[in-house]
Amino acid sequence: MRLILLALLAVVFPAMAQEELSAKAWLEHMSQALQQKQFKVSMIHLQADHIRPLVYLHGKVDGQDVAFLEDLNGPPKNAVRIGHTVTFLEHDQPAYSVRSDRIQGVWPPALAGNITALESGYEFVLGGRSRIAGRPGQMVRIMPKDGSRYIHQVWIDMESFLPLKYDLLTQDKQLIEQVMAVELVVLPEAPALLKEALHQDWPAVMNTAERGDGRNWHFSWLPDGFKVTVRDHHRLIGSHEAVEYVALSDGLANASVYIARASDTPLPEEVITRNGLSLVTEINGNAEIVVMGKLPPETLRRIARSLRLD
């Protein structure tokens, strides 16, 4: 009887403790788990009618953060992250490395980052619970505080705090993108593949284009929480045309802004792809502005129209 009682307490007390967690606390536990735990997850990445089966591994090797992503369909296509460097390996293409803290194309990097930094643009709301990949998960909605961006929601494993499912939804709850685990295994140590990856000779990080004497564009309006993360000015390869590039992000949503001299060939004013990526164009004097990202077209257009030249 004593053993049965102790077993029941071991089950009930963790559940009671989890009941007290706020939505933000669930997200913070998830961020820590993504950074600290060693695990393997098989998942599917769904966009419109396109499905990508993936395998992702993460672990610590000799104090280094190491991760590996493999596309399971089509020609071999992998990515390896060692610390702050990601190397891409593609069929019939030379490998190349870039500076990055996360491998893009799995979960949004912000889910493993500073959750508090998202609060300027989003609020966190507890949802229901569901069984995913054979594991109970707690859903947390990451709701925009205004209509300038889309809705994010994530199901978090109640045992490991790792993400089981991530959805990106339009404001009227239409699914844009989904990443869902089909198997999650928490590992006692880093897999052999990650140990081998640490000791491989990977290509050096590519040199970024040097910024030239660009025009000093700035934004008179951005959605709350958005910041400029990259600013670059260079000439297109094989052309003398100068292009200004500005990357914007709030941690979850991203937008890319391109500014060039207006051409005689008109571009479409708005394009919305089936994977939720929108593109808008604006003319500002003799400059042509293209803004693209997984944001409502109205937001992208307002960003484009807010550009000012000092």
Secondary structure, 3 states (H helix, E strand, C coil): CHHHHHHHHHHHHHHHHHHCCCHHHHHHHHHHHHHHCCEEEEEEEEECCEEEEEEEEEEEECCEEEEEEEECCCCCEEEEEECCEEEEEECCCCCEEEECCCCCCCCCHHHHCCHHHHHHCEEEEEEEEEEECCEEEEEEEEEECCCCCCEEEEEEECCCCCEEEEEEECCCCCEEEEEEEEEEEECCCCCHHHHHHHCCCCCCECCCCCCCCCCCEEECCCCCCCEEEEEEEEECCCCCCEEEEEEEECCCCEEEEEEEECCCCCCCCEEECCCCCEEEEEEECCEEEEEEECCCHHHHHHHHHCEEEC
